[in-house]
Every structure is written in C-alpha cells, then in structure tokens.
Amino acid sequence: AIFSGQIAAALAAGNAVLAKPAEQTPLIAHLAVRLLHETGVPRAALQLLPGGGEVGAALTADARVKGVAFTGSTATALKIRAGMAEHMAPGTPLIAETGGLNAMIVDSTALPEQAVQSIVESAFQSAGQRCSALRCLYLQEDIAEDVLKMLTGAMDTLRLGDPWEHATDIGPVIDAGAQAGIRAHIDTARHEGRVLKELQAPQGGTFIAPTLISVKGIADLEREIFGPVLHVARFNSGDLDRVIDAINATGYGLTFGLHTRIDDRVQHVTERIHAGNVYVNRNQIGAIVGSQPFGGEGLSGTGPKAGGPNYMARFCSGAAPGRVEPRSMPGPTGESNRLTYVPRAPLLCLGPGAEAAAKQASAVQALGGSAVVPTGTVEPDTLTTTKDIGGVLWWGDADTGRAIERALARRTGPIVPLIVGQPDVARVMGERLVCVDTTAAGGNAALLGGEG
C-alpha cells in the first residue's frame, strides 16, 4: 500500500516515476507495477527498478531526479538526504516516512479486555513489521499485574505459521538478517532476566516468537526493534507527565496509543504528546487513507502526511496551498478523526538580503508558522549545528544553495529542508491526527473523573 500510494500520488501530480522497492520485495513490487501498466499507466511514465542499495544510491545521485519519496529507516533516509545534497538541485523535495519508538499508555480506568486486544494487535500483527507498531507499553502500576496476566494469556492464543493459511496470526520476519538482529536483542534481555513471556517459534523459516521484555522506560530502547517484541514499563499515576516527557525525548513521533476513560486525560495527553498519529481506546496500526492521514514528525518523518490534504502538493511545483484550519475527517460511526496543525520549529529566512528575508518571514507567518530573520550574514557551514530550526529559506544563487543543502544534510536529528520557493503549509505546520474510538468509554466516564 505504501509503495503503490507513493507511485499513485506522483503519477496523479503529472510526474514520471522510477519505482525502486526494498531489495527484499521485488516480486510484489513487480506485480503492483504490472497491474498499474495493465490499467493504462504508460510504461514511459512508470518504470520498476529493483535491486539493492547500489540502485538507490545511483538514483539519489542523479540530478535528473526531481523528487524522492521514501519509506524506511531513519538512518537510510539520512543517507538519501546526503546523496541528494551532493547531486540534486538545491531544494529538491524529499518526503520521508521513517521509523518510530511508538508507545502506548494504559491507565487504571481503561477497560482491560479492550486494552489487551489493542496491545496484541498493535505489537504483534504483521509480526511487528509495521512502522506504526507498538514498541513500548506503559502500564499504570495499579493495574499492571492484572493486565499482564491477561496479555500473556492472549499471547498464548496466537498461532505462528504460513501467512497463506487463514488460521495463522503471525508469519515470519522479512529475512534472516532481521531475524538474527531481533534474536540478539531478545537473547540480551533473557541474559539480563528481563524476558516476561516468549512464545515458541516454528522450526525453520525466519520466525520470531512474540516476546514481552521488561524495561524501566522507553529510554532503555536504544533503537527500534522491527519485529514482534514488546517492551513493558510501569508508571505511577502521578508520573504521567514524566512518561510523556520521556516518550517525547526520544525524538521520534510516529504513532502513540492511549487507553483511558477520562476525557480530560485524553485532552491533556493528546495536547502534550509529540506524535503524528494518536489513537485513543483502539489499536495504533492500520491508518485508513481519507480518514487517518499518516505520517510522523521529528525523527519519524518529514511530512506531509500520506493520504492527507497536503500530500499531493509536495509532488507539484508552482503555487503552494495556503493556510489551513483543523478539520474533522470522514470515518465510520463511533470513530472521531480530527486533523490539527501545530507550528514546526522556526524557519530560518536567509533571503538573500533583508527585503527577501522579510518576504520569506511574512510568507511563513501567513501560514501560521514561526520565522527567524538573522542579523548579519549566516555562513552555510554554521547551519550544521544551528539549533531549533525547522527549515531554511533561500532564494539566491545555486552555489550558495548547494552549500546550505550540504550543511543541512550533515545535521544529526530530524531532516531539515531547504526551501528555495514559496513555503507550503506542510513545511511550516506539523500535521497531527487524533483518532478516538468514541464507543469505547464502557460506561459513564464522568463518574471516573476523580480516579486514576
């Protein structure tokens, strides 16, 4: 769906597309491209280029490429960014949807059965191989033992096997390399006595058994484990804000889940958490195009959200969309989907010259964002370490633009774009989608206002 969606958006915007799938998935990519050709997409407009990293490196080193849409790891996105900075025109757009250390908080008012179902679906469906999958579960201390007992029981019902069989719940991970890396992580936790539950994997194949691992908090996760491994931490009711701060401190911001029956807590948490897609009283996977535009922030992606109102514009040149307002997205009865906007980190307006910088700042502010106009000249190399910027505007010569692009590509942390034309709203404002299962209160939530 991700591969096909990127292709469809680029084609619909009038672009020719070079489609390079992950090296592990050439057959399904070939089928998708063949079906598009059969429906009438000209072969000259869509070409499949399977292969390994050398193919991707060649594509991102070719100045004829006018934009890149990528889904994968944060590390790979940064490599792509570096290649683009060296070889493509300054300001060439990169749409990157990358990884996440996705968390869920379950408080003492949550319905345990509902929470456990959401946890199992979020952590173990697709063998945990979704960028949206749950990686770290926070259970309020008051209910932790009961929920863990139910969770381990639910895990015992899962069946591992051939994904072609309808009775199978969990299939293998993508290849032997992924299997080895996940096994090493589990082995370390087992050696440290932190494995709470581990199922039995089938013999043969690249299976990883669903596993629960105890952690003190999300800071214990040094990287995303892309498989059916769930880390579990506990928290006291008075430490909720500390937990939110710890989740935000990872720098990732893709998906987040919350189970509670207190409306004020929903509002408090959703306003403080830094995540592109927030799910309340349901699982946190399987975003629906048109209802739940998908994409993260920080280390989890550049935006705009796939399937959202600002996505197509990034595949076009010319006039950028104007200011937008929060909106309710369509969805099924019993579900609320609300798309809102928050200002990104300030955009640095470099002109050149005071007049151009002032126009840039005005354009950013007109879209609801924050702009900074520096006093004096800013040397491009200093942008590698300049803190708290969400982008750089430059309307001057290409050589300076190239130097700025290279400096931005050397930064650690989130990808910071160079904008050589008018800024669009998705460059200025971050998009956040909050999805709430409105049928899931399970009783009169007002009576629970003092609990938890």
N, C-alpha and C positions, 0 to 999 in steps of 0.2 A: 504493500500500500504506500509506503514512504517513497520507494523508488518510482512507482507509477505516478504518484501525486506530483513529485518534482518535475517529471517529464511533462505531464499534462499541463501544469501551470506555465512552464517555459514555452511549450508549443502554443498554448492559448494566447500568450502575450505576443506571438509572432516570431519567436526565435527558432533557429535550427538548434538541434540538441545532439550532443555527444554523450551517450549514456554509459557510464563506467560503473558497473556493480562491484560489490565486495568480491574479492577473489574466490571466496567460498561459495558464492551463489550465482554462478554463470548460467545454470540451466533455467532456473525460474526467471531470471532476468531476460534470457533469450525468449522464453515463452511470452513474457509481458510485451516485449518489443514486437514480436511476431504478430500478436493479437492487435496491437496498435497499427501495424502496417496493413493487416487484413481489413481493418475498419476504414482505411483510406488515408492514413498519415503517409505522406510521400517518404520514400527511402532517403531522398536527399535531405529531408528535414529531420530525420531521426536515424542515427547510427549507433549500434551497440559496439562498445569497445571493452570486451572482457580482458582480464589479466590481473597481475599483481601490482605492487606499489610502483613499479617502474612505469606502468601505463599512466597511473595517476600523476606521477611526477612529471612525465612528459607533457601531459595536458595542462598542468598548472604552470608550466614553464613556457607556454606558447602564447605570444602576445595577441594572436588572433582570437583567443578565447575572451569573451566579453563579460563573463559572469560565472560564478561557481555556486552550486547548491550541494551541500554535503550533510550527510548524517553519519555519525560515528563517534569515535572517542575525542575527547578534548585535545589530547596530545597530537592526534593526526590532524585535527583542524588547525592547530598552531603551525604544523609543518606546511600545510597547504597555504596558510596565510603568508608564511615566509617566502615560499616559491612565487606566489602572486606578486609580492612586493618587489621581487627582483626582476620579473619578466613581463608582467602585465601592465597595462596603462594605470597610472595612479588613480585611485578611486574606484577601480573595478569592484563590483559588489560581490560579497561573499555572504551567503545565507548558510549558517552553520547551526545544526541542531545536534548537540553533543551530549555528554554523559550526565550523570547525576548521582548524588548520595541522597536518595529520596527517603524521607522519613514519614512516619505516622505517629500521632499521639492518640492514645486511648485513655480517657479519664474515667473516674469512678461512676459517672452517670450513664456511660454508654451501655447499650444492650449487648451483653457478651456474645450471644449467638450471632448477632449481626456483625459485630466487630470481627469475630473469628472467621466468618465467611469472607469478609473483605480482606483480611490479612492473608488467608490462604490464596485467594485469587490474585492479590497484588504481588505476593512474593514468589509464588511457585508456578503460576500459569506460564506457558511457553518456556518452561524450565528456567524461569527468571531472566530470560534473554530479551527483555524489553527495556528500552531506555527509561520508561516510566515506572519500572518495577520497584517495589518496596525493598529497601536495603536495611533500614534501621527502625525498629519498633520501640516506642516509649510507652510503657505501661505504668499507670499510677499505682503506687505501692499497695494501696488498699485492695485492689482487685487483681494484682499481678498473678498470684498463685492460682486463683480460680481460672483466669483467662489462659494461663499457660497449660493448665491441665486440659482445658477444652481444646486448645490449639494442638497439643501433641496428639490428642485423640483424633482430631480432624485429619492430621497428617497421616495417621495410620490407615485412613481410608483411601489414600491416594494410590493410584496404580501407575507404575512406570512401565514403559514398553514402546512398541512400534506406534508412532503417531498416526499411521494409516488406520489403526484399529479404533473403532468408536469407544471402546471401553478404556482406552488409555487416557490418563490425565496428564502425564508428564513424559515428554520424549527426551532424547539426548541433547547435549550441548553441541555447538556447531562443529567443533573439530577436536583433535587430540591435544593440540596446543592449549586450547581453552580449558579442556578437561584437566590437564596437568597443572595449570595455574590455580584453578579452583581447588583441586585436591591438596595442593601445597598449603593453601590458606586454611583449609579445614584441618589438615594434619597439625599445623602450628597451634591452632585453637585446642585441638584434642590433647596435645602435649602439655598445654597450659591448664587443662582441666576445665575448659570453658564451653565444651560441646554439651548442650542441653538435650538434644534429640537429633538422631540421624537415622534415616530410613536405609533400607538395603537396596543397593543398585543392582540391576540385572547384570549377568555376566556378558562380556563382550560389548562392543559399541563404545560410544563416548558418553555414557550416562554419568550423571552426578545425582546422588540421592539428596532429596530435600533435607536441609540441615538447619538447626537452630543453634546460634552461638551467643553466649552471654558477653556483653560489653558494659563498661561503665557509662558510656555515652557515645555519641556519634564521632567525637574527636578520636576515638580509638580506631576508626576506619581510615587507613592511610590512602585507600583507593577504592574505586568501585569494583565489586566482585560481581561479574556479569554472569550470574547463574543462580540456581535455586538455593541460595544461602541467605538466611535472615538473621540479623543481629538484634538482640533484645536488651534493652536497658530499662531501668526502673527510675521513677521520679516521685517525689513527694508533692502534694497538692500545692504547697507554697512555692515550689520551684518551677512553675510553668514558664515564666518569662525567662528564666535561666536556660531552660531547654530550648526555647525558641531562639535565644541568642546563640546557643551552641550550633543549632542547625544552620542559622544564617552565616555563622562564622566559617563554615566550610567553603563558602564562595560559590557553591553550586545552587541552582534554583530551578529545577525542572518540575517535579511533582511533589505534592505534600498531601497527606491524609489526616483527617481529624474525625474522631468519634466522640461525640458528646451530645447531651440533650439539653444543654443550657444555651439559649440563643445569644446571651451577652458574651459567652465564651467564644462562640463561633465568630462573632464580630471582632472581638479582641484579637483572637489568633490570626484570622484572615487579614486583618489590617497590619499585623506585625511581621508575618512570615514573608520571606523573600522567595517566592516560587511562582513560576509562570502559570501552572495549573494546580488548583487547590480543590480537593474533593472532600465533602463532608458527609459522613454517615453512609459511605459506599466505598467500593474499591477505587484505586487510583490509576487504573490502566484502561486502555481501550477508548481513548478520546474519539468522539464522533464528529466527523467533518460537518461543519454547518451549525453544530450545537456547541462543541467544545474546541475552538481553535487551539492548536497545540504548539507549544514551544516554550523554552526556558529563558533564563536570564543569568547574568554573571558567567561562571564557567560552563553553564549548561546551554549557551547558545546566544546568537546574535539577534534573533528576531528577523523579520516579523513572523507571527505565528502562522504555521501551515493551516490552511482552511479558514483563515480569518479574513477580515475585510481589508487588511493592508498588505496581504501576501502578494497578490498579482502585480501591484505597483512596483515591487522590487525587481521584477523581471522586465520592466519597461524603462525607457529613457524619456526625458521630457518632463512635463509638469508633474509635480508631486501632489498627492492628496493633501487637503487642508486639515484644519483642526477637527478632531472627532470627539464625540461625547460617549460616556458609558452607555451600554445598551444591553438589553435582555436578548439572549439568543434563543432561537426556537428549540424545542425539545419535547419529550413525552410528558404526559400528565404525571404529576408527582415529582417532577425534577425542575429545579431552578438553575439556569445557566446565565451568569452575569459577567460580561466583559467590561473591565475597567482599565483606566490608564493612570500610570504614575510617572513623574518625570525621571528620566535617566540622570546619571551623573552629568554635571555641566559640560556643555560642548565648548571647546576652545576655538575662538574665532580669530584666525590669523590673517585675514584679508587676502592679498597684501594691501597694506595701507589702512589708515584709520577709517576712511569712508567705507571701504569694502567690509572691514571688520564690523562696523556699526550696522551695515545692512544685514550681515550674517546674523548678528545678535538679535536684530529685530525679527528676522525670519524664524529663528528658533523660539523666541518668546511668543510670537504669534501662534505657534503650535502648542503652547502651554509648557514649553521646556525652559531650562536654565542655561544661560550663556555666560561665558567669561571672555572679556576683551583684555588681553595683557597690555601692560605699558611697556613700550620698548620692543626690541626685536627678540624673537624666540628662536634660538638655534635648533634645527631639527633634531640633533643628537640628544638634546635635553628631554625630548618627549619620551624617550625610553623609560625614564624614571619619574616623569611628572605624575603626581598622584591625583586621584579623584577626577578623572576626565572620562566622559562617555563617548567622545568623538572629537575630531579636529576638522574644521572647515578651512579650505584653501582654494582660492580662485585664481591663483597665479600661474607661473611657468611650470612646465612639466618636470624640469630637473629638480627644482625645489620640492615639488610634489613627490617625486621619487625618493628623495632623501627623507621626507616626512614619513612616507609609507614604510621605508626600511626601518626607521626608528620605532614606529608603532609596532612593527612585526617582531621586534626584539623584546617587547614588553613581556613580563610574566603576568599571569592572571587573565581576566576576560579580554576578548578580542575588542580592540578599539578601532573603529573605522575611520578612514579618511574620506571626507565628503567634498567633492570638487564641484558640485552643482547645488541647487536648492535643496535644503534638508527636507525629508519627508517625515511624517508624523511618527513612523516606526523607528526612525533614528533618534528622535527627540524624546519620545514617550515609551515606556515599557508597558507591554500588554499583560494583564493578569485575568485569568478566568477562574471564577469560583463556581463550582458545581455542587449543589446541595440536593440530597435525596429528601424532599420535603415530606415524604410519607414515613420517615424513619424515626420520628420522635418517640414512638412507642408509649405514649401516654401524655399527660398534661405536663409539658415541660416547665410551665410557670411554677408548679409545685416543687420543682427541683432547684430553683434558683439559689437556694442557700446551701446546696450540697456540693461536694467535690472539693 
